[in-house]
Amino acid sequence: MLQVRSCCVLLLKEATHGQYAGFLRDYSAEGLAKDDADTARPGQYPNYQSSVLLWSGGADKGYACPDLKSIVGELAANPQDPHAMLCFGDFIRMNGLDGFEASRPAPDELGGGKSIFPGEPYARGEVYKKLIGAPATPARDRAYALYRAINCYAPANNNTCGGKDVEKAQRKAWYDQLKAQYGATTWAKSLRFYW
């Protein structure tokens, strides 16, 4: 399991629990800005746990996402923005943060008390299901959500995205929908199986 420094735990928990304004305030207070990635000295960000917050975005499988701070800024402006929700999911996926809060210390250990962050731990799988089912989700975002939701179970039929498991029949229905309604997309063309 990924071990995360305390400054990063606060920021990640704020972001994964929808406390976007707090994340933006504390991100700036920590001095973690995009410019730091270019000017960082050896040892300044001594481990992966700090540099994860400097994620610069990207275009994995053709779905372009801005840097983490911009994504959270978009979510602060509109927590239901499909593009920002999907990009935050990509940040979680690409940085190996699925299950970030899956295990908690025992109640008698440091950090084992009741969480100060309300709500359930973040789960990409639930985000994908929400976007697939929302009539207002733009076609491109729905197609990408379908692709990612199906891939939550690749390659071993185990849910790696968190949230409630989805039956194989539902995953096949998503696969069929992706192929039928969004067959011209890169995601539909590249997906050969459902799991």
MDTraj code that builds the backbone (N, CA, C; nanometers):
import mdtraj as md
import numpy as np

residues = "MET LEU GLN VAL ARG SER CYS CYS VAL LEU LEU LEU LYS GLU ALA THR HIS GLY GLN TYR ALA GLY PHE LEU ARG ASP TYR SER ALA GLU GLY LEU ALA LYS ASP ASP ALA ASP THR ALA ARG PRO GLY GLN TYR PRO ASN TYR GLN SER SER VAL LEU LEU TRP SER GLY GLY ALA ASP LYS GLY TYR ALA CYS PRO ASP LEU LYS SER ILE VAL GLY GLU LEU ALA ALA ASN PRO GLN ASP PRO HIS ALA MET LEU CYS PHE GLY ASP PHE ILE ARG MET ASN GLY LEU ASP GLY PHE GLU ALA SER ARG PRO ALA PRO ASP GLU LEU GLY GLY GLY LYS SER ILE PHE PRO GLY GLU PRO TYR ALA ARG GLY GLU VAL TYR LYS LYS LEU ILE GLY ALA PRO ALA THR PRO ALA ARG ASP ARG ALA TYR ALA LEU TYR ARG ALA ILE ASN CYS TYR ALA PRO ALA ASN ASN ASN THR CYS GLY GLY LYS ASP VAL GLU LYS ALA GLN ARG LYS ALA TRP TYR ASP GLN LEU LYS ALA GLN TYR GLY ALA THR THR TRP ALA LYS SER LEU ARG PHE TYR TRP".split()
xyz = np.array([
    [0.0845, -0.1178, 0.0000],
    [0.0000, 0.0000, 0.0000],
    [0.0885, 0.1234, 0.0000],
    [0.0487, 0.2234, -0.0734],
    [0.1215, 0.3479, -0.0851],
    [0.1263, 0.4188, 0.0495],
    [0.2443, 0.4598, 0.0908],
    [0.2594, 0.5387, 0.2118],
    [0.2690, 0.6854, 0.1699],
    [0.1912, 0.7713, 0.2314],
    [0.1833, 0.9107, 0.1904],
    [0.2231, 1.0001, 0.3059],
    [0.3068, 1.1007, 0.2783],
    [0.3481, 1.1956, 0.3809],
    [0.2279, 1.2723, 0.4347],
    [0.2386, 1.3217, 0.5581],
    [0.1252, 1.3847, 0.6243],
    [0.0714, 1.5066, 0.5493],
    [0.1578, 1.5899, 0.4901],
    [0.1067, 1.7063, 0.4170],
    [0.0229, 1.6615, 0.2980],
    [0.0635, 1.5523, 0.2389],
    [-0.0066, 1.5016, 0.1218],
    [-0.1361, 1.4320, 0.1599],
    [-0.1392, 1.3686, 0.2765],
    [-0.2606, 1.3009, 0.3211],
    [-0.3737, 1.4021, 0.3329],
    [-0.3470, 1.5142, 0.3952],
    [-0.4491, 1.6179, 0.4098],
    [-0.5018, 1.6595, 0.2731],
    [-0.4123, 1.6904, 0.1820],
    [-0.4543, 1.7352, 0.0495],
    [-0.5325, 1.6276, -0.0252],
    [-0.4843, 1.5062, -0.0223],
    [-0.5543, 1.3981, -0.0921],
    [-0.6904, 1.3711, -0.0308],
    [-0.6997, 1.3741, 0.0998],
    [-0.8296, 1.3510, 0.1637],
    [-0.9264, 1.4647, 0.1333],
    [-0.8779, 1.5871, 0.1309],
    [-0.9664, 1.6981, 0.0943],
    [-1.0202, 1.6782, -0.0471],
    [-0.9329, 1.6423, -0.1391],
    [-0.9754, 1.6254, -0.2777],
    [-1.0693, 1.5065, -0.2935],
    [-1.0384, 1.3947, -0.2284],
    [-1.1209, 1.2757, -0.2460],
    [-1.2527, 1.2816, -0.1695],
    [-1.2661, 1.3772, -0.0788],
    [-1.3908, 1.3935, -0.0041],
    [-1.4673, 1.5185, -0.0465],
    [-1.4321, 1.5738, -0.1618],
    [-1.5077, 1.6856, -0.2168],
    [-1.4852, 1.8193, -0.1492],
    [-1.3816, 1.8324, -0.0701],
    [-1.3501, 1.9591, -0.0039],
    [-1.2505, 2.0355, -0.0907],
    [-1.2997, 2.0751, -0.2083],
    [-1.2131, 2.1315, -0.3116],
    [-1.1563, 2.2682, -0.2734],
    [-1.2354, 2.3532, -0.2112],
    [-1.1848, 2.4849, -0.1698],
    [-1.0729, 2.4683, -0.0667],
    [-1.0912, 2.3762, 0.0254],
    [-0.9868, 2.3486, 0.1245],
    [-0.8604, 2.2973, 0.0595],
    [-0.8758, 2.2088, -0.0390],
    [-0.7594, 2.1579, -0.1123],
    [-0.6834, 2.2734, -0.1766],
    [-0.7554, 2.3615, -0.2458],
    [-0.6894, 2.4719, -0.3170],
    [-0.6191, 2.5654, -0.2194],
    [-0.6829, 2.5931, -0.1071],
    [-0.6214, 2.6794, -0.0055],
    [-0.4955, 2.6141, 0.0510],
    [-0.5065, 2.4867, 0.0885],
    [-0.3932, 2.4182, 0.1509],
    [-0.2840, 2.3841, 0.0507],
    [-0.3212, 2.3594, -0.0735],
    [-0.2230, 2.3331, -0.1790],
    [-0.1320, 2.4535, -0.1943],
    [-0.1916, 2.5715, -0.1983],
    [-0.1125, 2.6946, -0.2088],
    [-0.0299, 2.7173, -0.0838],
    [-0.0866, 2.6875, 0.0340],
    [-0.0145, 2.7066, 0.1590],
    [0.1062, 2.6143, 0.1681],
    [0.0950, 2.4946, 0.1099],
    [0.2076, 2.4011, 0.1117],
    [0.3175, 2.4433, 0.0147],
    [0.2853, 2.5384, -0.0733],
    [0.3843, 2.5816, -0.1708],
    [0.4017, 2.4828, -0.2836],
    [0.3057, 2.3933, -0.3007],
    [0.3122, 2.2951, -0.4085],
    [0.2439, 2.3541, -0.5314],
    [0.3199, 2.4121, -0.6154],
    [0.2664, 2.4712, -0.7372],
    [0.3306, 2.4057, -0.8571],
    [0.2680, 2.4219, -0.9719],
    [0.3206, 2.3606, -1.0937],
    [0.4639, 2.4071, -1.1204],
    [0.4926, 2.5322, -1.0915],
    [0.6272, 2.5842, -1.1147],
    [0.7313, 2.5072, -1.0339],
    [0.6896, 2.4527, -0.9191],
    [0.7832, 2.3778, -0.8360],
    [0.8362, 2.2543, -0.9070],
    [0.7565, 2.1965, -0.9946],
    [0.7999, 2.0760, -1.0657],
    [0.9199, 2.1069, -1.1542],
    [0.9239, 2.2272, -1.2103],
    [1.0335, 2.2650, -1.2991],
    [1.1583, 2.3097, -1.2229],
    [1.1388, 2.3615, -1.1004],
    [1.2511, 2.4192, -1.0273],
    [1.2920, 2.3381, -0.9051],
    [1.2308, 2.2224, -0.8878],
    [1.2605, 2.1423, -0.7687],
    [1.4077, 2.1022, -0.7643],
    [1.4660, 2.1173, -0.6464],
    [1.6031, 2.0742, -0.6240],
    [1.6008, 1.9290, -0.5786],
    [1.7098, 1.8566, -0.6020],
    [1.7163, 1.7196, -0.5509],
    [1.6888, 1.7190, -0.4002],
    [1.5986, 1.6350, -0.3573],
    [1.5646, 1.6254, -0.2165],
    [1.4552, 1.7202, -0.1718],
    [1.4184, 1.8194, -0.2550],
    [1.3147, 1.9139, -0.2143],
    [1.1820, 1.8418, -0.1967],
    [1.1473, 1.7569, -0.2920],
    [1.0305, 1.6702, -0.2798],
    [1.0878, 1.5292, -0.2746],
    [1.1214, 1.4827, -0.1548],
    [1.2062, 1.3656, -0.1410],
    [1.1449, 1.2334, -0.1830],
    [1.0168, 1.2294, -0.2116],
    [0.9606, 1.1004, -0.2496],
    [0.8389, 1.1176, -0.3391],
    [0.7977, 1.0080, -0.3913],
    [0.6832, 1.0019, -0.4811],
    [0.5595, 1.0654, -0.4190],
    [0.5453, 1.0508, -0.2890],
    [0.4257, 1.0963, -0.2221],
    [0.4050, 1.2464, -0.2375],
    [0.5099, 1.3251, -0.2415],
    [0.4953, 1.4685, -0.2618],
    [0.4749, 1.5009, -0.4083],
    [0.5520, 1.4386, -0.4931],
    [0.5457, 1.4720, -0.6353],
    [0.4131, 1.4332, -0.6986],
    [0.3389, 1.3416, -0.6384],
    [0.2093, 1.3033, -0.6943],
    [0.1177, 1.4256, -0.7029],
    [0.1329, 1.5178, -0.6103],
    [0.0485, 1.6371, -0.6103],
    [0.0868, 1.7356, -0.7202],
    [0.1998, 1.7143, -0.7824],
    [0.2434, 1.7998, -0.8921],
    [0.2051, 1.7398, -1.0277],
    [0.1135, 1.6444, -1.0278],
    [0.0697, 1.5771, -1.1499],
    [0.0308, 1.6801, -1.2545],
    [0.0883, 1.6669, -1.3729],
    [0.0688, 1.7686, -1.4766],
    [-0.0415, 1.7346, -1.5757],
    [-0.1149, 1.6278, -1.5518],
    [-0.2223, 1.5910, -1.6438],
    [-0.1678, 1.5101, -1.7592],
    [-0.2426, 1.5070, -1.8659],
    [-0.2007, 1.4310, -1.9817],
    [-0.3185, 1.3964, -2.0693],
    [-0.2942, 1.3077, -2.1629],
    [-0.3982, 1.2659, -2.2565],
    [-0.3933, 1.1153, -2.2729],
    [-0.4189, 1.0433, -2.1653],
    [-0.4184, 0.8975, -2.1708],
    [-0.5345, 0.8494, -2.2571],
    [-0.5038, 0.7662, -2.3542],
    [-0.6041, 0.7113, -2.4464],
    [-0.6835, 0.8221, -2.5160],
    [-0.6206, 0.9383, -2.5337],
    [-0.6844, 1.0466, -2.6077],
    [-0.7798, 1.1332, -2.5281],
    [-0.7907, 1.1121, -2.3976],
    [-0.8777, 1.1945, -2.3141],
    [-0.7891, 1.2935, -2.2392],
    [-0.7889, 1.4181, -2.2840],
    [-0.6966, 1.5188, -2.2310],
    [-0.7435, 1.5745, -2.0973],
    [-0.6497, 1.5828, -2.0039],
    [-0.6762, 1.6357, -1.8706],
    [-0.5693, 1.7368, -1.8323],
    [-0.6102, 1.8442, -1.7637],
    [-0.5120, 1.9424, -1.7153],
    [-0.4427, 1.8926, -1.5895],
    [-0.3615, 1.9757, -1.5299],
    [-0.2917, 1.9414, -1.4066],
    [-0.3906, 1.9276, -1.2905],
    [-0.3448, 1.8672, -1.1818],
    [-0.4309, 1.8383, -1.0674],
    [-0.4958, 1.9630, -1.0100],
    [-0.4200, 2.0695, -0.9923],
    [-0.4771, 2.1905, -0.9328],
    [-0.5885, 2.2461, -1.0205],
    [-0.5730, 2.2413, -1.1514],
    [-0.6784, 2.2890, -1.2416],
    [-0.8028, 2.2008, -1.2338],
    [-0.7824, 2.0701, -1.2251],
    [-0.8958, 1.9776, -1.2127],
    [-0.9753, 2.0087, -1.0867],
    [-0.9052, 2.0234, -0.9754],
    [-0.9737, 2.0518, -0.8493],
    [-1.0402, 2.1891, -0.8562],
    [-0.9781, 2.2848, -0.9245],
    [-1.0414, 2.4158, -0.9444],
    [-1.1725, 2.4037, -1.0221],
    [-1.1730, 2.3174, -1.1253],
    [-1.2956, 2.2940, -1.2016],
    [-1.4016, 2.2288, -1.1134],
    [-1.3612, 2.1355, -1.0305],
    [-1.4559, 2.0699, -0.9399],
    [-1.5075, 2.1662, -0.8337],
    [-1.4228, 2.2597, -0.7885],
    [-1.4675, 2.3597, -0.6917],
    [-1.5754, 2.4481, -0.7533],
    [-1.5600, 2.4799, -0.8822],
    [-1.6585, 2.5623, -0.9519],
    [-1.7864, 2.4844, -0.9817],
    [-1.7721, 2.3541, -1.0121],
    [-1.8871, 2.2691, -1.0435],
    [-1.8518, 2.1247, -1.0091],
    [-1.8912, 2.0777, -0.8911],
    [-1.8561, 1.9418, -0.8483],
    [-1.9128, 1.8319, -0.9383],
    [-2.0089, 1.8653, -1.0232],
    [-2.0711, 1.7663, -1.1110],
    [-2.0190, 1.7745, -1.2542],
    [-1.9123, 1.8487, -1.2781],
    [-1.8571, 1.8628, -1.4129],
    [-1.8021, 1.7278, -1.4599],
    [-1.8621, 1.6683, -1.5652],
    [-1.8200, 1.5347, -1.6087],
    [-1.6716, 1.5255, -1.6461],
    [-1.6220, 1.6247, -1.7196],
    [-1.4815, 1.6209, -1.7604],
    [-1.3895, 1.6246, -1.6389],
    [-1.4171, 1.7139, -1.5454],
    [-1.3336, 1.7241, -1.4255],
    [-1.3426, 1.5970, -1.3416],
    [-1.4611, 1.5386, -1.3320],
    [-1.4775, 1.4141, -1.2563],
    [-1.3957, 1.3016, -1.3186],
    [-1.3996, 1.2913, -1.4508],
    [-1.3228, 1.1877, -1.5199],
    [-1.1730, 1.2127, -1.5084],
    [-1.1331, 1.3372, -1.5182],
    [-0.9906, 1.3693, -1.5060],
    [-0.9396, 1.3418, -1.3645],
    [-1.0223, 1.3697, -1.2642],
    [-0.9808, 1.3375, -1.1276],
    [-0.9665, 1.1859, -1.1139],
    [-1.0564, 1.1123, -1.1760],
    [-1.0440, 0.9663, -1.1780],
    [-0.9145, 0.9218, -1.2440],
    [-0.8765, 0.9885, -1.3537],
    [-0.7503, 0.9549, -1.4197],
    [-0.6311, 0.9868, -1.3305],
    [-0.6373, 1.0971, -1.2571],
    [-0.5314, 1.1293, -1.1614],
    [-0.5174, 1.0154, -1.0592],
    [-0.6292, 0.9712, -1.0039],
    [-0.6272, 0.8628, -0.9052],
    [-0.5699, 0.7355, -0.9675],
    [-0.6202, 0.6996, -1.0857],
    [-0.5777, 0.5759, -1.1528],
    [-0.4307, 0.5787, -1.1896],
    [-0.3867, 0.6866, -1.2521],
    [-0.2501, 0.6931, -1.3037],
    [-0.1453, 0.7062, -1.1938],
    [-0.1873, 0.7447, -1.0753],
    [-0.0937, 0.7580, -0.9639],
    [-0.1071, 0.6461, -0.8613],
    [-0.1821, 0.5422, -0.8954],
    [-0.1934, 0.4265, -0.8074],
    [-0.2607, 0.4554, -0.6751],
    [-0.3577, 0.5466, -0.6762],
    [-0.4222, 0.5870, -0.5518],
    [-0.5581, 0.5216, -0.5286],
    [-0.5977, 0.4279, -0.6137],
    [-0.7203, 0.3531, -0.5855],
    [-0.6984, 0.2815, -0.4529],
    [-0.7948, 0.2866, -0.3671],
    [-0.7811, 0.2219, -0.2367],
    [-0.6971, 0.3008, -0.1387],
    [-0.6720, 0.4275, -0.1682],
    [-0.5915, 0.5139, -0.0816],
    [-0.6393, 0.5085, 0.0627],
    [-0.7707, 0.5010, 0.0817],
    [-0.8249, 0.4977, 0.2173],
    [-0.8844, 0.3621, 0.2530],
    [-0.8485, 0.2605, 0.1788],
    [-0.9101, 0.1293, 0.1997],
    [-0.8778, 0.0692, 0.3355],
    [-0.7594, 0.0922, 0.3860],
    [-0.7256, 0.0352, 0.5170],
    [-0.6936, 0.1479, 0.6139],
    [-0.7505, 0.1371, 0.7312],
    [-0.7276, 0.2370, 0.8358],
    [-0.6544, 0.1698, 0.9511],
    [-0.5747, 0.2459, 1.0232],
    [-0.5103, 0.1905, 1.1430],
    [-0.6159, 0.1461, 1.2446],
    [-0.5772, 0.0551, 1.3299],
    [-0.6669, 0.0105, 1.4375],
    [-0.7019, 0.1288, 1.5265],
    [-0.8185, 0.1247, 1.5928],
    [-0.8612, 0.2382, 1.6760],
    [-0.7597, 0.2805, 1.7820],
    [-0.6775, 0.1863, 1.8308],
    [-0.5809, 0.2203, 1.9344],
    [-0.4444, 0.2616, 1.8786],
    [-0.4328, 0.2756, 1.7463],
    [-0.3079, 0.3184, 1.6825],
    [-0.3201, 0.4622, 1.6342],
    [-0.2057, 0.5249, 1.6124],
    [-0.2022, 0.6614, 1.5626],
    [-0.2789, 0.6704, 1.4312],
    [-0.3713, 0.7624, 1.4239],
    [-0.4510, 0.7792, 1.3029],
    [-0.5701, 0.6865, 1.2954],
    [-0.5927, 0.6086, 1.4010],
    [-0.7000, 0.5104, 1.3990],
    [-0.8327, 0.5604, 1.4517],
    [-0.8398, 0.6869, 1.4865],
    [-0.9653, 0.7422, 1.5367],
    [-1.0639, 0.7692, 1.4243],
    [-1.1743, 0.8292, 1.4610],
    [-1.2782, 0.8628, 1.3642],
    [-1.2246, 0.9680, 1.2664],
    [-1.2540, 0.9493, 1.1405],
    [-1.2073, 1.0420, 1.0375],
    [-1.2767, 1.1773, 1.0501],
    [-1.2032, 1.2846, 1.0251],
    [-1.2623, 1.4183, 1.0236],
    [-1.3205, 1.4508, 0.8860],
    [-1.3054, 1.3584, 0.7925],
    [-1.3544, 1.3788, 0.6572],
    [-1.4831, 1.2995, 0.6378],
    [-1.5958, 1.3679, 0.6191],
    [-1.7238, 1.2980, 0.6067],
    [-1.7350, 1.2215, 0.4748],
    [-1.8251, 1.1257, 0.4743],
    [-1.8551, 1.0543, 0.3512],
    [-1.7709, 0.9296, 0.3317],
    [-1.8038, 0.8612, 0.2240],
    [-1.7355, 0.7379, 0.1882],
    [-1.6018, 0.7677, 0.1210],
    [-1.5074, 0.6745, 0.1276],
    [-1.3828, 0.6911, 0.0531],
    [-1.4111, 0.7013, -0.0967],
    [-1.3305, 0.7752, -0.1671],
    [-1.3459, 0.7967, -0.3100],
    [-1.3325, 0.6647, -0.3859],
    [-1.4199, 0.6454, -0.4839],
    [-1.4156, 0.5257, -0.5676],
    [-1.4447, 0.5650, -0.7120],
    [-1.3469, 0.5454, -0.8007],
    [-1.3659, 0.5780, -0.9421],
    [-1.4849, 0.5034, -1.0015],
    [-1.5034, 0.3791, -0.9620],
    [-1.6123, 0.2996, -1.0164],
    [-1.7476, 0.3655, -0.9970],
    [-1.7676, 0.4272, -0.8819],
    [-1.8947, 0.4958, -0.8552],
    [-1.9093, 0.6205, -0.9421],
    [-1.7997, 0.6897, -0.9670],
    [-1.8031, 0.8069, -1.0552],
    [-1.8427, 0.7648, -1.1964],
    [-1.7824, 0.6579, -1.2460],
    [-1.8144, 0.6109, -1.3805],
    [-1.9615, 0.5725, -1.3920],
    [-2.0123, 0.4997, -1.2937],
    [-2.1533, 0.4593, -1.2960],
    [-2.2447, 0.5819, -1.2964],
    [-2.2104, 0.6799, -1.2162],
    [-2.2907, 0.8020, -1.2080],
    [-2.2957, 0.8726, -1.3434],
    [-2.1801, 0.8862, -1.4073],
    [-2.1751, 0.9557, -1.5359],
    [-2.2434, 0.8761, -1.6472],
    [-2.2319, 0.7455, -1.6444],
    [-2.2986, 0.6617, -1.7443],
    [-2.4499, 0.6774, -1.7333],
    [-2.5003, 0.6846, -1.6117],
    [-2.6440, 0.6914, -1.5892],
    [-2.7055, 0.8301, -1.5976],
    [-2.6238, 0.9349, -1.5992],
    [-2.6769, 1.0716, -1.6012],
    [-2.7103, 1.1151, -1.7439],
    [-2.8362, 1.1477, -1.7709],
    [-2.8745, 1.1882, -1.9068],
    [-2.7989, 1.3108, -1.9590],
    [-2.7547, 1.3980, -1.8692],
    [-2.6871, 1.5213, -1.9120],
    [-2.5387, 1.5020, -1.9448],
    [-2.4843, 1.3835, -1.9211],
    [-2.3432, 1.3598, -1.9503],
    [-2.3196, 1.3698, -2.1011],
    [-2.2274, 1.4566, -2.1440],
    [-2.1970, 1.4667, -2.2877],
    [-2.1493, 1.3328, -2.3442],
    [-2.1765, 1.3101, -2.4710],
    [-2.1471, 1.1817, -2.5360],
    [-2.0010, 1.1408, -2.5205],
    [-1.9087, 1.2329, -2.5429],
    [-1.7666, 1.1990, -2.5328],
    [-1.7306, 1.1539, -2.3914],
    [-1.7825, 1.2239, -2.2926],
    [-1.7554, 1.1883, -2.1528],
    [-1.8213, 1.0554, -2.1168],
    [-1.9421, 1.0317, -2.1654],
    [-2.0093, 0.9043, -2.1375],
    [-1.9310, 0.7886, -2.1998],
    [-1.8853, 0.8076, -2.3223],
    [-1.8075, 0.7022, -2.3890],
    [-1.6817, 0.6700, -2.3089],
    [-1.6131, 0.7727, -2.2615],
    [-1.4916, 0.7489, -2.1831],
    [-1.5253, 0.6827, -2.0498],
    [-1.6358, 0.7240, -1.9863],
    [-1.6777, 0.6621, -1.8602],
    [-1.7100, 0.5140, -1.8814],
    [-1.7756, 0.4807, -1.9925],
    [-1.8039, 0.3407, -2.0245],
    [-1.6745, 0.2616, -2.0395],
    [-1.5823, 0.3171, -2.1148],
    [-1.4528, 0.2519, -2.1377],
    [-1.3809, 0.2264, -2.0052],
    [-1.3753, 0.3278, -1.9218],
    [-1.3053, 0.3143, -1.7940],
    [-1.3786, 0.2199, -1.6994],
    [-1.5114, 0.2249, -1.6972],
    [-1.5892, 0.1373, -1.6094],
    [-1.5662, -0.0092, -1.6453],
    [-1.5642, -0.0403, -1.7731],
    [-1.5388, -0.1777, -1.8175],
    [-1.3976, -0.2199, -1.7779],
    [-1.3029, -0.1296, -1.7953],
    [-1.1636, -0.1604, -1.7633],
    [-1.1359, -0.1716, -1.6137],
    [-1.2314, -0.1319, -1.5305],
    [-1.2148, -0.1520, -1.3864],
    [-1.1977, -0.2995, -1.3533],
    [-1.2445, -0.3855, -1.4416],
    [-1.2436, -0.5296, -1.4160],
    [-1.1371, -0.6032, -1.4963],
    [-1.0570, -0.5298, -1.5718],
    [-0.9532, -0.5918, -1.6555],
    [-0.8291, -0.6185, -1.5708],
    [-0.7571, -0.7200, -1.5991],
    [-0.7876, -0.8319, -1.6881],
    [-0.8413, -0.9531, -1.6134],
    [-0.8572, -0.9447, -1.4823],
    [-0.8853, -1.0648, -1.4037],
    [-1.0270, -1.0704, -1.3472],
    [-1.1174, -0.9846, -1.3956],
    [-1.2560, -0.9867, -1.3493],
    [-1.2702, -0.9389, -1.2051],
    [-1.1700, -0.8639, -1.1549],
    [-1.1744, -0.8080, -1.0196],
    [-1.1861, -0.6568, -1.0292],
    [-1.2701, -0.5993, -0.9445],
    [-1.2907, -0.4549, -0.9430],
    [-1.1689, -0.3854, -0.8820],
    [-1.0989, -0.3063, -0.9625],
    [-0.9828, -0.2320, -0.9128],
    [-1.0132, -0.0839, -0.8940],
    [-1.1386, -0.0437, -0.9155],
    [-1.1761, 0.0979, -0.9095],
    [-1.2508, 0.1361, -0.7838],
    [-1.2803, 0.0412, -0.6983],
    [-1.3538, 0.0703, -0.5766],
    [-1.5032, 0.0840, -0.6016],
    [-1.5762, 0.0973, -0.4941],
    [-1.7211, 0.1045, -0.5031],
    [-1.7807, -0.0350, -0.5080],
    [-1.9112, -0.0394, -0.5291],
    [-1.9801, -0.1679, -0.5339],
    [-1.9501, -0.2388, -0.6642],
    [-1.9285, -0.3678, -0.6546],
    [-1.9036, -0.4483, -0.7740],
    [-2.0247, -0.4460, -0.8666],
    [-1.9972, -0.4641, -0.9940],
    [-2.1012, -0.4671, -1.0961],
    [-2.1006, -0.6062, -1.1579],
    [-2.2175, -0.6629, -1.1737],
    [-2.2296, -0.7960, -1.2328],
    [-2.1781, -0.7969, -1.3760],
    [-2.1331, -0.9130, -1.4190],
    [-2.0792, -0.9283, -1.5538],
    [-2.1830, -0.8925, -1.6605],
    [-2.3091, -0.9209, -1.6361],
    [-2.4148, -0.8868, -1.7323],
    [-2.4216, -0.7356, -1.7543],
    [-2.4033, -0.6579, -1.6482],
    [-2.4045, -0.5119, -1.6616],
    [-2.2815, -0.4643, -1.7379],
    [-2.1679, -0.5261, -1.7127],
    [-2.0460, -0.4884, -1.7844],
    [-2.0593, -0.5202, -1.9333],
    [-2.1259, -0.6302, -1.9652],
    [-2.1505, -0.6630, -2.1054],
    [-2.2436, -0.5595, -2.1682],
    [-2.3446, -0.5156, -2.0929],
    [-2.4364, -0.4130, -2.1434],
    [-2.3602, -0.2822, -2.1695],
    [-2.2670, -0.2472, -2.0810],
    [-2.1847, -0.1280, -2.1030],
    [-2.0994, -0.1445, -2.2289],
    [-2.0409, -0.2608, -2.2433],
    [-1.9581, -0.2907, -2.3596],
    [-2.0408, -0.2772, -2.4878],
    [-2.1598, -0.3374, -2.4875],
    [-2.2481, -0.3292, -2.6047],
    [-2.2882, -0.1844, -2.6335],
    [-2.3166, -0.1079, -2.5291],
    [-2.3523, 0.0332, -2.5464],
    [-2.2356, 0.1123, -2.6053],
    [-2.1158, 0.0894, -2.5539],
    [-1.9971, 0.1580, -2.6054],
    [-1.9772, 0.1269, -2.7533],
    [-1.9882, 0.0008, -2.7890],
    [-1.9678, -0.0403, -2.9283],
    [-2.0784, 0.0112, -3.0199],
    [-2.2035, 0.0091, -2.9729],
    [-2.3168, 0.0485, -3.0576],
    [-2.3317, 0.1999, -3.0707],
    [-2.3240, 0.2714, -2.9596],
    [-2.3503, 0.4155, -2.9612],
    [-2.2261, 0.5009, -2.9846],
    [-2.1096, 0.4475, -2.9499],
    [-1.9869, 0.5269, -2.9584],
    [-1.8782, 0.4508, -3.0341],
    [-1.9203, 0.3704, -3.1297],
    [-1.8294, 0.2827, -3.2033],
    [-1.7175, 0.3537, -3.2770],
    [-1.7357, 0.4803, -3.3098],
    [-1.6328, 0.5548, -3.3815],
    [-1.5227, 0.6071, -3.2900],
    [-1.5414, 0.5970, -3.1585],
    [-1.4404, 0.6497, -3.0658],
    [-1.3203, 0.5569, -3.0567],
    [-1.2088, 0.6145, -3.0189],
    [-1.0865, 0.5376, -2.9952],
    [-1.1108, 0.4303, -2.8903],
    [-1.1900, 0.4651, -2.7900],
    [-1.2122, 0.3730, -2.6778],
    [-1.2913, 0.2505, -2.7237],
    [-1.3944, 0.2715, -2.8035],
    [-1.4726, 0.1572, -2.8532],
    [-1.3883, 0.0709, -2.9461],
    [-1.3083, 0.1348, -3.0289],
    [-1.2245, 0.0596, -3.1237],
    [-1.1171, -0.0216, -3.0521],
    [-1.0630, 0.0308, -2.9439],
    [-0.9517, -0.0378, -2.8767],
    [-0.9982, -0.1463, -2.7796],
    [-1.1226, -0.1401, -2.7351],
    [-1.1702, -0.2350, -2.6364],
    [-1.2209, -0.3617, -2.7049],
    [-1.1523, -0.4716, -2.6799],
    [-1.1863, -0.5971, -2.7465],
    [-1.2620, -0.6927, -2.6556],
    [-1.2599, -0.6695, -2.5267],
    [-1.3212, -0.7621, -2.4314],
    [-1.3942, -0.6853, -2.3224],
    [-1.4787, -0.7535, -2.2528],
    [-1.5283, -0.7063, -2.1223],
    [-1.4968, -0.8175, -2.0253],
    [-1.4847, -0.7844, -1.8995],
    [-1.4413, -0.8840, -1.8017],
    [-1.5483, -0.9046, -1.6978],
])
top = md.Topology()
chain = top.add_chain()
for i, resn in enumerate(residues, 1):
    res = top.add_residue(resn, chain, resSeq=i)
    for name in ("N", "CA", "C"):
        top.add_atom(name, md.element.get_by_symbol(name[0]), res)
traj = md.Trajectory(xyz[None], top)
